[in-house]
Amino acid sequence: MRVIAGKAKGRQLKSVPGDTTRPITDRTKEALFNIIGADIEGASFLDCFGGTGSVGIEALSRGAAFVRFYELNRKALETIRENLRLTGLSEAAQVIQADVLRELEKPADRAFDYIYVAPPQYHNLWKKTLESIDRQIGWLTADGWCIVQIHPTEYENLAQGSLIQQLVEFDRRRYGSTLLVFYARF
C-alpha cells in the first residue's frame, strides 16, 4: 500500500495490525482519484472510517486543503497518525477518535467537498452513514460528493426505499470485489 501521486508519491503506508480493516487497493484508489481529478486541489475531504488513512492521505498528497479522519478503533487511529507522519502531511489533517454515526447526527461544524464512506463490510453501515449525512446535509457542500466503497453484494438502490431524500446516486463503478458508488445533493 502506497501513496500513488502528488507530494508524497511512492511513500509506503503502514497497515493496521490485525484484520479489522480492509484497505483499498492501489488500482481502485487510482481510479477513484482519476474520477475526482484536479477538483481535489484545495478541497476539503472527510474520511469517515479512516482505517489506514490511505484515501485521505492520497487526497492530501494530491492537493486537498484539509482532511478530517473519523476512526473509532485505537490501532487504526495510531496507524493513521503514523502514516500522516511518514508522508509529512499531518499539518492539513485532523484525526478524531469517534463513532462516525454519532458525529454525523450532530449539526455540521464544517461542510466537506468530498465525504468518503468505507465502513466494515456487511453491517449496513454504509447505508446508515448516508442516512445520517442525508439528515444533516450541512456536512456536504452544495456541489459536493459522497463516495461509498462497498462489496458489490452489499449494494442496494437507496432511492427505491426512500432511505435518502437529499442525496442522489449519479455513478457506480466496479473494480473487482470493490464497488464505488457516487452520490451528490439532489
C-alpha positions in Angstrom: 0.0 0.0 0.0 1.5 3.3 -1.1 0.7 6.9 -2.0 0.1 6.9 -5.8 0.6 10.5 -6.8 1.3 14.0 -5.5 3.6 15.4 -2.9 4.1 12.0 -1.1 4.1 9.9 -4.2 5.7 6.5 -3.7 5.7 6.6 0.1 4.8 3.3 1.6 1.9 3.3 4.2 1.7 1.0 7.2 -1.3 -1.4 7.6 -3.4 -1.6 10.7 -2.3 -4.6 12.8 -4.9 -7.5 12.7 -7.8 -7.9 10.3 -10.1 -5.1 11.4 -9.7 -3.0 8.3 -9.9 -3.7 4.6 -7.6 -1.2 2.8 -8.5 0.0 -0.7 -6.4 -1.5 -3.4 -4.0 0.8 -5.3 -5.9 0.1 -8.5 -9.2 1.2 -7.0 -7.7 4.2 -5.3 -6.0 5.4 -8.5 -9.4 5.0 -10.4 -11.2 7.0 -7.7 -8.7 9.9 -7.9 -8.8 9.8 -11.7 -12.6 10.3 -11.4 -12.2 13.2 -8.9 -9.3 14.6 -11.0 -8.0 18.1 -10.4 -11.0 19.1 -8.3 -9.2 17.6 -5.3 -6.9 20.6 -5.3 -7.9 22.9 -2.5 -10.8 20.6 -1.5 -12.0 19.6 2.0 -12.3 15.8 2.4 -13.9 13.7 5.2 -12.7 10.1 5.6 -15.5 8.6 7.7 -14.0 5.2 8.5 -10.3 6.1 8.4 -8.7 2.7 8.6 -5.1 3.1 7.4 -5.8 6.7 6.3 -4.8 5.7 2.7 -7.6 7.5 0.9 -7.5 10.8 2.9 -3.7 10.8 2.7 -3.9 10.3 -1.1 -6.3 13.3 -1.1 -3.8 15.4 0.8 -0.9 14.3 -1.4 -2.8 15.4 -4.4 -3.5 18.8 -3.1 -6.6 18.7 -0.8 -6.5 21.6 1.6 -7.9 19.7 4.6 -8.8 16.2 5.5 -10.6 15.0 8.7 -10.4 11.4 9.6 -13.0 9.7 11.9 -11.9 6.4 13.3 -13.1 4.5 16.4 -10.5 1.7 16.6 -7.4 2.8 18.6 -5.0 0.7 16.5 -6.3 2.2 13.3 -6.1 5.7 14.8 -2.5 5.2 15.6 -1.8 3.9 12.1 -3.4 7.0 10.5 -1.3 9.2 12.7 1.9 7.3 11.8 1.1 7.3 8.1 0.5 11.0 8.2 3.8 11.5 10.0 5.6 9.2 7.4 4.2 11.2 4.5 4.7 14.6 6.1 1.1 15.5 5.6 0.0 15.9 9.2 -0.4 19.7 9.1 -3.5 19.7 7.0 -5.1 16.7 8.7 -7.4 16.3 11.7 -7.6 12.8 13.2 -10.6 12.3 15.6 -11.4 9.1 17.6 -15.1 8.9 17.4 -18.1 6.9 16.3 -18.8 8.5 12.9 -22.5 7.8 13.0 -22.8 9.8 16.2 -20.7 12.6 14.8 -22.8 12.8 11.6 -26.0 13.0 13.6 -24.8 16.4 15.0 -25.2 19.6 13.1 -22.1 20.0 10.8 -19.3 22.1 12.1 -17.9 22.2 8.6 -19.1 21.4 5.0 -16.9 19.0 3.0 -16.4 18.8 -0.8 -15.9 15.0 -0.5 -17.2 12.6 2.1 -15.7 9.1 1.7 -17.5 6.2 3.3 -15.7 2.8 3.5 -17.0 1.1 6.6 -16.6 -2.5 7.8 -18.4 -4.8 5.3 -21.7 -6.5 5.7 -23.1 -4.4 8.6 -25.2 -1.9 6.5 -23.0 0.9 8.0 -22.7 2.5 4.6 -26.5 2.9 4.4 -26.7 4.2 8.0 -23.9 6.7 7.2 -25.6 8.0 4.1 -28.9 8.3 6.0 -27.1 10.4 8.7 -25.5 12.7 6.1 -28.9 13.0 4.3 -30.5 14.1 7.6 -27.6 16.5 8.4 -26.9 17.6 4.8 -24.8 20.5 6.0 -21.8 18.1 6.2 -21.7 18.2 2.3 -21.1 21.3 0.2 -23.8 22.2 -2.3 -21.8 20.6 -5.2 -20.0 18.0 -3.0 -19.9 14.2 -3.4 -20.4 11.3 -1.1 -18.4 8.3 -2.3 -19.2 4.9 -0.8 -16.8 1.9 -1.0 -18.5 -1.4 -0.5 -18.5 -5.0 -1.7 -20.8 -5.3 -4.8 -23.1 -7.8 -2.9 -23.9 -5.1 -0.4 -25.2 -2.6 -2.9 -28.8 -1.5 -2.7 -30.6 1.3 -4.5 -31.4 3.6 -1.6 -33.8 5.8 -3.7 -36.2 3.0 -4.2 -36.7 2.5 -0.5 -36.8 6.3 0.1 -34.0 5.9 2.7 -32.4 9.1 1.5 -34.2 12.3 0.4 -31.4 14.8 -0.3 -28.8 12.7 -1.9 -29.0 11.1 -5.3 -26.8 8.4 -6.8 -25.2 9.6 -10.0 -22.5 7.0 -10.8 -21.4 3.5 -9.9 -18.1 1.8 -10.7 -16.9 -1.8 -10.0 -13.2 -2.7 -9.6 -13.1 -6.5 -8.9 -14.6 -7.0 -5.5 -14.9 -3.3 -4.8 -17.8 -1.1 -5.7 -17.6 2.7 -5.6 -21.0 4.5 -5.5 -21.2 8.2 -6.0 -23.9 10.5 -4.6 -24.5 14.2 -4.9 -27.0 16.6 -3.3 -30.4 16.4 -5.0 
